[in-house]
């Protein structure tokens, strides 16, 4: 609160000083001190020109200094991402030309057409040609840009190729959970009423569905390079957003409404380490929607690897159904009299469904 109070004081002080200076200028003019007014006007005109030159140099310097630290300096890690980069560069080109043109004219005109006794301002109230130009030309460019955006959007949210890898990602405060189909390449159905993290069913999988018995659950996302992957995106509590910055993609994770997108990874994690020159490089999943106090820590990791490496990783994992079943099965123990007794502290599998 004190910060806002100090800011308000500074703003008010600036306004007071500004009004005083303008009042002094008007008083000078009324007193016949027109020379002071003309001198001040000339100084302001030169300052506009200086600001234009210094501003353009500063913009160039910042780009040269910091461009290498942005994601744009790294290649898009997916085929869809390359198209997104093209669209972004096209947008930068169009808006950049307009920005440079308008700003240069703005500050140059302020200098060139500074006040003088020998010039009278030209006034016109209407110009059909001018209004047609500044309406139609921007409309054409914006239509092209929107067209590109819609085309790519429908592409990534459309039907994935039939041989695509399928990965389900579920967000909850404040982490990501992954599920992979087994050999049948079909994810078992889920029911939010069955969610029971304490007993191994954090995703609410319906164990009565046979397709769920070979599903693999993990905290990392493993993808196969050069193979299309379809993400099935869910949320358990509030709205999250799957941000895949290196792939130039993102999609909302909405409770109760699964969303999907698909893309094709181009580089393995090992290859991106070579490209970026960063031996600690990892593909990250960020939450791009503020989702609570721990939003900043909601980070996931993607490992892009070869088909052989992916198969080896899948082989090393145990289906979640098997894990839950092993935990739920009663254990047989023998007491001191030699009689067998059943001991279990877990719910039977039927109750885990």
C-alpha positions in Angstrom: 0.0 0.0 0.0 2.8 2.4 0.8 4.3 1.8 -2.6 1.1 2.9 -4.3 0.9 6.0 -2.0 4.4 7.0 -3.0 3.7 6.5 -6.7 0.5 8.6 -6.4 2.6 11.4 -4.7 5.2 11.3 -7.5 2.5 11.5 -10.2 0.8 14.4 -8.5 4.1 16.2 -8.1 4.9 15.7 -11.8 1.5 17.1 -12.8 1.9 20.2 -10.5 5.4 20.9 -12.0 4.0 20.4 -15.5 1.1 22.8 -14.9 3.3 25.4 -13.4 5.7 25.3 -16.3 2.8 25.6 -18.8 1.2 28.4 -16.8 4.6 30.3 -16.8 4.8 29.8 -20.6 1.3 31.2 -21.1 2.0 34.2 -18.9 5.2 34.9 -20.9 3.2 34.9 -24.1 0.5 37.2 -22.6 3.2 39.6 -21.5 4.5 39.8 -25.0 7.5 37.6 -24.4 6.9 35.8 -27.7 10.7 35.2 -28.1 10.7 32.9 -25.1 7.9 30.9 -26.6 9.6 30.5 -30.0 12.8 29.5 -28.3 11.1 26.9 -26.2 9.2 25.6 -29.2 12.5 25.3 -31.2 14.1 23.4 -28.3 11.2 20.9 -28.1 11.4 20.3 -31.9 15.1 19.4 -31.7 14.4 17.2 -28.6 11.8 15.3 -30.7 14.4 14.7 -33.4 17.0 13.6 -30.8 14.5 11.3 -29.2 13.8 9.6 -32.5 17.5 9.0 -33.3 18.4 7.8 -29.7 15.2 5.7 -29.5 16.0 3.8 -32.8 19.6 3.2 -31.7 18.5 2.0 -28.3 15.9 -0.4 -29.9 18.6 -1.8 -32.2 21.1 -2.2 -29.3 18.6 -4.0 -27.1 17.8 -6.4 -30.0 21.5 -7.1 -30.6 22.2 -7.6 -26.9 19.2 -9.7 -25.8 17.9 -11.5 -28.9 20.2 -14.4 -28.2 18.6 -14.9 -24.8 15.1 -15.3 -26.2 13.4 -18.4 -27.5 13.4 -17.0 -31.0 17.1 -17.6 -31.1 16.4 -21.3 -30.7 14.8 -23.3 -33.5 11.2 -24.5 -32.9 11.3 -28.1 -31.7 8.2 -29.2 -33.6 6.9 -29.0 -37.2 3.9 -27.0 -36.0 6.2 -24.7 -34.1 8.1 -23.8 -37.3 4.8 -22.6 -38.8 4.0 -20.6 -35.6 7.5 -19.0 -35.9 6.8 -18.1 -39.5 3.5 -16.5 -38.5 5.2 -14.6 -35.7 8.0 -13.3 -37.9 5.4 -12.2 -40.5 3.5 -10.3 -37.8 6.8 -8.7 -36.6 7.6 -7.7 -40.2 4.2 -6.1 -41.0 3.8 -4.4 -37.6 7.5 -3.5 -37.5 7.4 -1.6 -40.9 4.2 0.2 -39.7 5.8 1.1 -36.4 9.0 2.4 -37.9 7.1 4.4 -40.6 4.6 6.0 -38.2 7.2 6.8 -35.5 9.7 8.3 -37.9 7.0 10.4 -39.5 5.6 11.4 -36.1 8.9 12.8 -34.7 10.2 14.1 -38.0 7.0 16.1 -38.5 7.2 17.5 -35.0 10.6 18.8 -36.0 10.0 19.9 -39.6 6.6 21.6 -38.9 7.5 23.4 -35.7 5.8 26.7 -35.1 6.9 29.7 -37.3 5.2 33.0 -38.2 5.7 32.2 -41.9 3.6 29.0 -41.9 -0.1 28.6 -41.6 -1.6 25.2 -40.7 -3.6 23.5 -43.5 -7.0 22.4 -42.3 -9.3 19.9 -44.0 -12.3 18.1 -42.4 -12.6 15.1 -44.7 -10.7 13.1 -47.3 -12.3 9.9 -48.7 -9.1 8.7 -50.4 -7.1 8.9 -47.2 -9.7 7.2 -45.1 -10.1 4.5 -47.6 -6.3 3.8 -47.6 -5.9 3.7 -43.8 -9.0 1.4 -43.5 -8.6 -1.0 -46.4 -4.8 -1.6 -46.2 -4.7 -2.5 -42.5 -7.9 -4.7 -43.0 -6.1 -6.7 -45.7 -3.0 -7.3 -43.6 -5.0 -8.2 -40.5 -7.2 -10.6 -42.6 -4.1 -12.4 -43.8 -2.6 -12.6 -40.3 -5.9 -13.9 -38.8 -6.2 -16.4 -41.7 -2.8 -17.8 -40.9 -3.7 -18.0 -37.2 -7.0 -19.8 -37.8 -5.3 -22.3 -40.3 -2.7 -23.3 -37.8 -5.1 -23.4 -34.9 -7.5 -25.8 -36.7 -4.4 -27.8 -37.7 -3.1 -28.5 -34.2 -6.5 -29.0 -32.7 -7.8 -31.2 -35.5 -7.5 -35.0 -35.9 -4.1 -36.4 -35.3 -2.6 -39.0 -37.7 -3.7 -42.6 -37.0 -0.3 -43.8 -35.9 0.2 -41.0 -33.4 1.5 -41.6 -29.9 -1.1 -40.7 -27.3 -0.3 -39.1 -23.9 -2.7 -37.9 -21.4 -1.6 -35.0 -19.2 -3.6 -33.9 -16.2 -2.9 -30.7 -14.2 -3.7 -30.2 -10.5 -2.4 -27.7 -8.0 0.5 -27.7 -8.5 2.0 -30.5 -10.7 1.4 -32.4 -13.9 0.5 -36.2 -14.1 1.0 -38.2 -17.2 -0.7 -41.4 -18.4 0.3 -43.6 -21.4 -1.7 -46.4 -23.0 -0.1 -49.8 -23.1 0.3 -52.2 -26.0 -3.4 -51.7 -27.0 -2.7 -48.0 -27.5 -6.0 -47.2 -25.8 -6.4 -45.2 -22.6 -8.8 -46.7 -20.1 -11.8 -44.6 -19.2 -11.9 -42.3 -16.1 -14.5 -41.2 -13.6 -13.7 -38.3 -11.3 -15.7 -40.0 -8.6 -13.1 -42.7 -8.4 -10.2 -40.3 -7.7 -8.4 -41.7 -4.7 -4.7 -40.6 -4.5 -4.2 -42.2 -1.1 -4.9 -45.6 -2.7 -3.0 -45.2 -5.9 -5.8 -43.8 -8.1 -4.9 -40.2 -8.4 -6.3 -39.9 -11.9 -9.7 -41.5 -11.1 -9.2 -44.4 -13.6 -12.0 -47.0 -13.8 -10.2 -50.3 -13.2 -13.3 -52.2 -14.4 -12.4 -51.1 -17.9 -9.9 -53.7 -19.3 -8.2 -51.0 -21.5 -6.9 -49.4 -18.3 -5.0 -52.5 -17.0 -1.9 -51.8 -19.1 -1.9 -48.0 -18.7 1.4 -46.4 -17.4 1.4 -43.4 -15.1 4.4 -41.1 -14.7 5.5 -37.6 -13.7 7.5 -37.0 -16.8 6.4 -36.8 -20.4 8.3 -39.1 -22.8 7.9 -38.5 -26.5 9.4 -40.2 -29.6 11.3 -37.9 -32.0 9.7 -37.5 -35.5 6.6 -39.2 -34.4 3.2 -37.4 -34.1 1.9 -37.2 -30.6 -1.6 -36.3 -29.5 -2.0 -34.8 -26.0 -5.3 -35.4 -24.1 -5.4 -32.6 -21.6 -7.4 -32.5 -18.3 -7.5 -30.6 -15.1 -8.7 -31.8 -11.7 -9.3 -28.6 -9.8 -9.0 -25.2 -11.5 -8.2 -24.1 -15.0 -4.5 -24.7 -15.9 -2.7 -24.2 -19.2 -0.2 -26.6 -20.8 2.6 -24.4 -22.1 5.1 -26.0 -24.4 7.3 -23.1 -25.2 10.0 -25.0 -27.1 7.4 -26.5 -29.3 5.6 -23.1 -29.6 2.3 -24.5 -28.4 -0.2 -24.1 -25.5 -3.6 -25.3 -24.6 -6.0 -24.8 -21.7 -6.6 -27.6 -19.2 -10.2 -27.2 -18.1 -11.9 -29.3 -15.4 -14.5 -31.6 -16.9 -13.7 -30.7 -20.5 -10.8 -32.6 -22.1 -8.9 -30.7 -24.7 -6.5 -32.0 -27.3 -3.7 -30.9 -29.6 -1.1 -32.7 -31.6 2.4 -32.0 -32.9 5.5 -33.8 -34.1 8.8 -33.3 -32.1 11.8 -32.6 -34.3 14.8 -32.9 -32.0 15.6 -35.2 -29.1 16.6 -33.7 -25.8 20.2 -34.7 -26.5 20.1 -33.0 -29.9 18.7 -29.8 -28.4 21.6 -29.8 -25.9 23.9 -29.6 -28.8 21.9 -27.0 -30.7 21.6 -24.7 -27.7 25.1 -25.4 -26.3 23.5 -25.9 -22.9 24.3 -29.3 -21.4 21.5 -28.8 -18.8 18.8 -28.1 -21.4 15.4 -29.7 -20.8 12.1 -29.4 -22.5 9.7 -27.8 -20.0 6.0 -27.8 -19.4 4.8 -24.6 -17.8 1.4 -23.6 -16.5 0.5 -20.5 -18.5 -2.7 -19.8 -16.5 -2.4 -18.4 -13.0 -3.8 -21.2 -10.9 -3.1 -20.3 -7.2 -0.3 -19.5 -4.8 2.0 -22.3 -6.1 1.5 -21.5 -9.8 5.1 -20.5 -10.2 6.3 -24.0 -9.2 4.0 -25.9 -11.6 6.7 -27.2 -13.9 6.9 -30.5 -15.8 9.7 -32.1 -17.9 9.5 -33.5 -21.4 12.0 -36.1 -22.6 12.2 -36.5 -26.4 14.0 -39.7 -27.3 14.4 -42.3 -30.0 11.8 -45.1 -30.4 14.2 -47.6 -28.9 14.8 -45.5 -25.9 11.1 -44.9 -25.4 10.3 -48.6 -25.7 13.0 -49.4 -23.1 11.5 -46.8 -20.8 8.0 -48.2 -21.2 9.3 -51.7 -20.6 10.8 -50.6 -17.3 7.5 -49.2 -16.0 4.8 -51.2 -14.3 1.1 -50.6 -15.1 -0.6 -48.6 -12.4 -3.4 -51.3 -12.2 -0.8 -53.9 -11.3 0.7 -51.7 -8.7 -2.6 -51.0 -7.1 -3.6 -54.6 -7.2 -0.4 -55.7 -5.5 -1.0 -53.2 -2.8 -4.6 -54.2 -2.3 -4.0 -58.0 -2.2 -4.0 -59.4 1.4 -0.8 -60.7 2.8 -0.6 -64.2 4.4 1.3 -64.5 7.7 1.9 -67.4 10.1 1.5 -66.9 13.8 3.4 -68.7 16.6 1.0 -71.7 16.6 1.6 -72.3 12.9 -1.9 -71.2 11.8 -2.1 -69.0 8.7 -3.8 -65.6 9.2 -4.7 -62.9 6.7 -3.3 -59.4 7.3 -4.0 -56.4 5.3 -4.2 -52.7 6.0 -5.3 -51.8 2.4 -8.8 -51.6 0.8 -9.6 -54.6 -1.4 -9.3 -53.9 -5.1 -13.1 -53.9 -5.6 -13.3 -50.8 -3.4 -10.5 -49.1 -5.3 -12.7 -49.0 -8.5 
